[in-house]
């Protein structure tokens, strides 16, 4: 009865193990096609998927090895498992080698993608800054023309009168003033202008000068580009660091598979040599 139960348990563990291994390789086939070996992003996604699925065949191998121990405890089933041992331990060793190779290749591809991203971000920011500087030069050249300069001054005066009317209406009415200050949809710059104007009406002249001065506008835009560039650089660095656990997991999987494979192969070798000596 005990032998029958052990035999059924061993068979079930082997079946579960083989199914786990087959599931992994079926998934691998779908991941491999279409092949894009020269595409680093494809290689990264492939490696990440393999590492994420890598525990499945490891559990399967663990189930099969457990079945081997059960078979060894009952000599009647031991001989029937010998034909399965060698390919299982070789497969485990090969998977260990595969995940060992994935470790440097994956991190190397991630690092190259990161460097390409950093270079692209810096290049795009530099191009935008050069465009702004070129536009600033053109505007400054246009302002050297008296007619253009007079037109700009006229627009400034009209803008000043429009803003002055709106601000006076808000400042004179405390209820409207408080509503504007507490309005979450109103930009912070306009709220600051409203506060400053209430204390000193001359603040409007400074605001208009800042908003219409080409040099200051260019500087503000360049500062904005620099902040966005720093944020993108930081995000790219952080995204690269987030890939490190996948590389570490690949290394751990490699250790697990290699230990199972080589210990099994060494055990079989010791068994064979001992049997020869007994003869």
QUIDA-V270686 format. One line per field, one symbol per residue. ss: DSSP state (2 for helix, 1 for strand, 0 for the rest). phi: phi as a letter, one per 30 degrees, with the letter a starting at -180 (. if undefined). burial: + if it has 16 or more other C-alpha atoms within 10 Angstrom, else -. Layout:
ss: ???
phi: ???
burial: ???
This chain:
ss: 022222222222222222222222222222220000000222222222222222222222222222222222202222222222222222222222222222222222222222222222222222222222222222222220022222222222222222222222222202222222200000022222222222200022222222220222222222222222222222222222220222222222222222222222222222222222220
phi: .dddddddddddddddddddddedddddddddcddbddddddddddddddddcddddddddddddddddddddbedcdddcddcdeddddddddddddddddedddddddddddddddddddddddddddddddddddddddddddddddddddddddddddddddddddddcddddddddcddddeddddddddddddbeddddddddddcdeddddddddddddddddddddddddddddddedddddddddddddddddddddddddddddddddd
burial: -----++-+++-++++++-++--+------+--------+-+++-+++-++-++++++-+++++++++-++-----+---+---+--+++++++++++++-++-+++-+++-++--++--+---++--+--++--+------+------------+---+---+--+--++-----+--++---------+-+++-++--+-++--+------++--+---+--++--+--++--++--+--+--++-++++++++++++++-++--+-----------
